[in-house]
Amino acid sequence: MKRYTHLFFDLDHTIWDFDRNAEETLHELYELHGLQALGVASKVAFIETYTRNNHQLWADYHLGKITKDALRQLRFNKTFSDLGMHPDLIPAGFEDAYVQLCPTKTNLFPHAHETLTYLHSKYKLHLITNGFRESQDVKLKGSGLAEYFQHIIISEEVGFNKPHQAIFEHALNLAGATKEESIMIGDSLEADIYGALNFGMDAIYFNPLKMPKPTDVPVQIHSLDELTRLL
């Protein structure tokens, strides 16, 4: 691959293991709120249903189809509804409890710290995330990730979500970088990969589940430590 100066990373599902951290959080909240007694008989079904709904709502948020408030209002209400719970039985404050607890979890994808330490010695590293400021700050500090990144670009502060080209333009301007010397690394084909490629910036698709790679995506990795050999 060509020589780069600036590496731009996504955070959730790329470095910070969102699904694993969410699963730990949901296990705890399931017990804390007595969901079995409220009719949610299966913890596994609860987590699977939430994960499916949350992924879809985040995809809609990336594309500007729903707001932050709508995402937070819908993901558990829809999950409990899908599982047959009467709306009157939905525990008050469940979403708030989740938002408080989940970002404190510290599970990262394998080789995250080793890879970032290596790359930090050679490149200028930055984050571009569609996550929310109050959550991302807690994740970065608690996981010891903040020290690697010169700039942390958060979509709700910029006013545009990935894949909108304006957020990539803002990130490059902030970093003092050009498209030619920059590359985006992330898990979302729509937000990270096509967002960057359509902007004219190279991209690496982080694909730990080894999903089929579209033919128009030039480079993929299945593990973060592959970056130490590619870059």
N, C-alpha and C positions, 0 to 999 in steps of 0.2 A: 504494500500500500504506500501511497505517497506520504511525504513528511508533513505532519501537522504541528501546530503550535498550541491550539486551544481545543480541549475536549469538553463537550457539553453532555452532561448526564441527566437522564430522568431519575427520579428517586423511587417512587412506589412501584413495586413489581419489577424493579431493575436492580436496585441496591438494597433497599429496605423491603423485606419479604412481607408484603401487605397481607396476603392470604394466610400465612402462618400466624402472623400477629393477630389478625382478626379472629382466627379460629381459637386461639388461646383466650382472647377477650370474651368471645361468645360462650365458651365453656364456663367461664367464671360467672358471667351474667345470667346464664341459664339456671345455675344453681342459686345465685343470689336472689333472683326474682321469682324462684319457684315456678318456672314455666311448665314443668311437668304437671303440677297440680292445676294449672290454668288451661290444660288441654293440649299442650305441645308435647306429645308423648315421646318423640324421638329427637334426641340432641343432634344426631347425625343429619336428620332431615331438616332441622332448624338451620344448621350451619350451611348445608348445601343450598337450601332455598334462599337464604340471605345472600350467599356468595353469588348466585346466579342473578338475583335482582340488583345487587350492588354493582356488579360488572356492567350490566345493561344501563343502569342509571348513570354511571360514570362515563360510559360511551356517549350517552346523550348530552352529558354536561360538557365533554370535550368539544362537541359539535355545536354548543350553544343552544341546544333544544330545551334545556331546563336550567333553572337557576340553582345556586348553592342551597338556598332554603328549600327548594322543591326536592332536591336530592335527599337532604337530611330528613325531610318530612315523610318522603315516600318509602325509603328503603326498608324500614322496619314495619311500617303500617302495611305495606304490600306483602312483606314476608309473613306477618302474623295472619293476614287475611288469606293468603294462599294456603296456610296450614289450618284454616278453619276456625281461627279464634274470633270470637265476637269482639267488635271494636271497643265495647265498654270494658272488656277485660284486659286490654293492652296496658301493661304497666306504665304508669306515669313516669316520665323522665328517663325512659330506657335509652332513647337516642343520646341524651345528654351524658348518661353514664358511660355509654360506649365511646363517645367522643373524648371524654376525660381519660378513660383507661387505655384505649387501644394505642394511642401515640407513645405511651410509656413503655411499650414492648420493644425489645431490642434485637429481635431475630433478623439477621441479614442473610442475603444469599451467600452460599459458600465462596470463600476466597475474597470477600469484599475488601476487608482491611488490607490484606497482602497486595491485592491488585491496585488499590488506590494509593497505597504507600509507594509502590513502584512507579505508577504513572505520575504521581505528584512530584517525583524527582526529575521528571523529564518534560512535563507539560504543564500548562496552566489549565486547571480544572474548574468547571462551573456547573451549576445545576439549573435546569429549567423544569419547573414542576407545575402541574395543574392542581396540586393539592392546596389546602387552605393554610394560611399563615400560622394560625394558632396551633395547628397540628404539626406542621412541618418543623417549626422551631423545636418543639419537644422531641420529635423523632431524631433530628440531627444532633442535638446536644446529648440526649440519652444514649444514643448509639455510638457516640464518639466520631461522627462523620463530619461535623462542621469544619474541622481544622483543615480538611483537604481542599475546600472550595473557595476560590477567590470571590465569586459572586453567586448569589442564590436568587434566581429570578422566579417569582411566584405569580401565576397568571392573574389572580384576583387583584393584585397590586398594579399590574401592567394594564389590565382592562381587556386583555385578549387571551384566550386559551390556545394552547397547541391544538390543532395544527395551523392556526391562523399565522400568516407570514409575519404579522406585526410583532409577535412575541419573539420570533427568531431575530428580526431586525433589531429590536430593543436589546436583546441579549448580546448581539455582536457589538453594537454601539457601546454598551456598558463595559464590555471586555476589551474594547479597542482592537477587535479582531475582524478579519475578512472572511468571506465565505470559503475562499480557497484554502485557508490555513486552519479551517475548523471542521469538526465532525460531531454528529449527534449520536448518542448511544442510548437506546431505550427499548422497551418491550412492546409498546403500542404501535402497530402498523399504521393506524390512522393518524394518531397524534404525533408520535415521535418520528417515525420513518418517512411516511409520505409527507408529513409536515415539513421536515428538513429537505427532502429531495425536491419537493415542489418549490421550495425557496431557493434552491440551487446550491444546497449544502450537502456534503456527503453524510452517510448515516450507516450505523451498524445495528442490525436487528438482534436484540437479546431475546433468545427463544429457548428458555430452559425446558419447556415441555415438548420441544422438538415437533412443533406443529408444522404442517407443510409450508414451505417458504414460497411466496409468490415469485414468479420468474423475473419481475421487474424490481425486486429487492436484491441488490448486488452482493451484500455481505451479511452473514449471520454468525452468531456465536451461541453456544449452548451453556457455557460456563464463563463466569467473569474472568477467570485466569487466562482464558484464551486471548484476552486483550494484551497480555504481556508478551505474547508471541507475534501478534498482529501489528502492534504499534511501537 
